[in-house]
Amino acid sequence: MCQTLVVSLVLSRLDYGNATLVGLPANLLNRLQSVLNAAARSVAGLRRSDHTDTLASFHWLRARERIKFKLAVIVYQGIHGTAPLYPSDLLHRVSDITSRRRLRSSTSSQSSELVIPM
């Protein structure tokens, strides 16, 4: 019951829009990680001084891994056309850009390389 509450209240708030946290400075990322650690300790009934890997025992990802996973899901959905329009409009394959069609990467077997907008 406690784990369900923590997942629904804490983890859902951390995961909401966390793809916008890409490139977050380490000190702020450490704060998010400490929230995750505290949530895992409260579910497991551990004290702060107990140093076991409770996140792994609950199959929870660390803060940095959560952000990378969310970004990967958005890019995957954008490539396959199941994402909303705003991320899909930002994703362009190298092989689709006329000035880059002659690049070796655009004709390789992995022609799903994307241009990163700056």
C-alpha positions in Angstrom: 0.0 0.0 0.0 2.8 2.4 0.9 4.7 1.6 -2.3 1.5 2.4 -4.4 1.1 5.8 -2.7 4.8 6.7 -3.2 4.7 5.7 -6.8 1.5 7.6 -7.5 2.4 10.7 -5.5 6.2 11.1 -5.7 7.4 9.2 -8.8 4.6 10.5 -11.0 5.5 14.1 -10.0 9.2 13.4 -10.8 8.4 11.8 -14.1 6.0 14.5 -15.2 7.9 16.5 -17.9 11.3 15.2 -16.9 12.5 15.2 -20.5 12.8 18.9 -20.0 15.4 18.2 -17.4 18.1 17.1 -19.9 21.3 18.9 -19.2 20.4 19.7 -15.6 23.4 20.6 -13.5 24.7 17.8 -11.2 23.8 19.6 -8.0 20.1 19.9 -9.0 20.1 16.3 -10.3 21.5 15.2 -6.9 18.5 16.8 -5.2 16.1 14.8 -7.4 18.1 11.7 -6.6 17.8 12.4 -2.9 14.0 12.6 -3.2 14.0 9.2 -4.9 16.3 7.7 -2.3 14.1 9.1 0.5 11.0 7.7 -1.2 12.6 4.2 -1.5 13.8 4.3 2.1 10.3 5.2 3.3 8.7 2.3 1.3 11.3 -0.1 2.6 11.1 1.1 6.2 14.8 1.9 6.3 16.7 4.6 8.2 18.7 7.2 6.4 21.9 5.6 7.6 21.1 2.2 6.0 23.0 2.1 2.7 21.4 -0.6 0.7 20.4 -0.2 -2.9 16.7 0.1 -2.4 16.0 1.6 -5.8 17.2 -1.5 -7.5 15.2 -3.8 -5.2 12.0 -1.9 -6.3 13.2 -1.9 -10.0 13.2 1.9 -10.0 15.5 3.9 -12.2 17.9 6.6 -10.9 17.0 10.2 -11.6 19.5 10.5 -14.5 18.3 7.2 -16.0 14.7 8.3 -15.7 15.4 11.4 -17.7 17.3 9.5 -20.4 14.5 6.9 -20.6 11.8 9.5 -21.0 13.7 11.3 -23.7 14.4 8.0 -25.6 10.6 7.2 -25.5 9.7 10.6 -26.9 12.3 10.3 -29.7 11.0 6.7 -30.5 7.5 7.9 -30.6 8.4 10.8 -32.8 10.2 8.6 -35.3 7.3 6.2 -35.5 4.6 8.9 -35.6 2.9 8.3 -32.3 4.2 11.4 -30.5 2.4 14.7 -30.4 3.3 17.1 -33.3 5.7 19.4 -31.4 8.5 16.8 -30.8 7.9 15.2 -34.1 8.4 18.4 -36.0 11.9 18.8 -34.4 13.1 15.3 -35.5 14.6 15.1 -39.0 16.5 12.1 -40.4 19.8 12.9 -42.1 18.6 11.1 -45.2 15.6 13.4 -45.5 17.7 16.6 -45.7 18.7 17.3 -49.3 22.0 18.9 -48.5 23.1 15.9 -46.4 22.0 13.1 -48.7 25.5 12.6 -50.0 26.8 11.8 -46.5 27.9 8.3 -45.8 25.7 8.2 -42.7 22.5 8.9 -44.8 23.1 5.8 -47.0 24.2 3.4 -44.3 22.1 0.5 -43.1 21.3 2.6 -40.0 19.7 5.5 -41.9 17.7 6.4 -38.8 20.3 8.9 -37.6 18.7 12.2 -36.6 19.8 15.8 -36.9 20.0 17.5 -33.5 18.6 21.0 -33.8 20.7 23.7 -32.1 
